[in-house]
């Protein structure tokens, strides 16, 4: 016992030896804090990009494929550069007889041309019950889903490679419905009619397409200016804050 007490009371030692023992721990803590901070920035920026795109969509009444293309480019520019692994899906969902029905759905990015988890939204998708709140029968809601891939720059120091998924459910601000110029309704008789789809004003659609291109250029310019400022201070990243 005396030897044990004498060992713990002994304050003699070599600084260089203790430094060698503690250096790996300090380096691991530093790298781990950097990875966690980078992941938080990425998540916040992805979430904000999702909210930005949802805000743009809420201001129009009719969209087309060119509009969706520009929205996807806006999402990538605001989110974190032109990420090849970015993904976006825009859908309109209707509560029909207390059952969710997808009126139309359009995806961009990973596997958007296939009817997989990354493709168009289907009526039997479990995401509908998970994402859409309890609404009145006959109401329509717009569902925007986005995803960005995150890969830690310094390896798996506490956070593994993952995807940041965000979604926003909203209604148009100025119209009762968000229609699509070319996509017909998945459920053709959702409103009791026999004709799929809805009539659209071609002049109004062209005007909205021009507005979408302007918004894409404007947001991309602001995003580039902002990323330049962040680079100068050594920081940058997703939704996340919406």
Buried (B, 14 or more C-beta within 10 A) or exposed (E): EEEEEEEEEEEEEEEEEEEEEEEEEEEEEEBBEBBBEBBBBBBBBBBBBBBBBBEBBBEBBBBBBBBBBBBBBBBBBBBBEEBEEBBBBBBBBBBBEEEBBBBBBBBBBBEBEEEEEBBBBEBEBEBBEEBBEEBEEEBBBBBBBBBBBBEBEEEEBEBEEBEBBBBBBBBBEEEEBBBBBEBEBBBEEBBEEEEEBBEBEEEEBEEBBEBBBEBBBEBBEEBEEEBEEBEEEEEBBBBBEB
